[in-house]
Amino acid sequence: MKKFILEIDPRTKSISKVEFNEEFVGLETLYKSLECDYVDRVVLNDTLDLWVDDEGLINNASERIGYFNVGDNEAYQFVGKGLICGYTQEGENIPIEEDEADWVIKNLTLTF
């Protein structure tokens, strides 16, 4: 069964499924995908995390990449790219199944 991570890209104003064939989503994947050196975790619900650039406000990510809001409240504004993946009860990051990825894309409110 295929597994995915979701990438949020303010440059293209999109959220896209990226097939992910590893068992866990490690820090190196987060750094590479988000184009940053430090990451921060935002819990979206009981099974999903949003990972963002922890230094986005101080490293010009807003000018290089852009920003996005999650939900209808601008208080949840993030600078740079975002990555959504699942997590286990042990706190390990994992890719998600395609039906869950499709649900997130359909139901997550994003503004750029």
Rosetta blueprint (number, residue, H / E / L):
1 M L
2 K L
3 K E
4 F E
5 I E
6 L E
7 E E
8 I E
9 D E
10 P L
11 R L
12 T L
13 K L
14 S E
15 I E
16 S E
17 K E
18 V E
19 E E
20 F L
21 N L
22 E L
23 E L
24 F L
25 V L
26 G L
27 L H
28 E H
29 T H
30 L H
31 Y H
32 K H
33 S H
34 L H
35 E L
36 C L
37 D L
38 Y L
39 V E
40 D E
41 R E
42 V E
43 V E
44 L L
45 N L
46 D L
47 T L
48 L E
49 D E
50 L E
51 W E
52 V E
53 D E
54 D L
55 E L
56 G L
57 L L
58 I L
59 N L
60 N L
61 A H
62 S H
63 E H
64 R H
65 I L
66 G L
67 Y E
68 F E
69 N E
70 V E
71 G L
72 D L
73 N L
74 E L
75 A L
76 Y L
77 Q E
78 F E
79 V E
80 G L
81 K L
82 G E
83 L E
84 I E
85 C E
86 G E
87 Y E
88 T L
89 Q L
90 E L
91 G L
92 E L
93 N E
94 I E
95 P L
96 I E
97 E E
98 E H
99 D H
100 E H
101 A H
102 D H
103 W H
104 V H
105 I H
106 K H
107 N H
108 L L
109 T L
110 L E
111 T E
112 F L
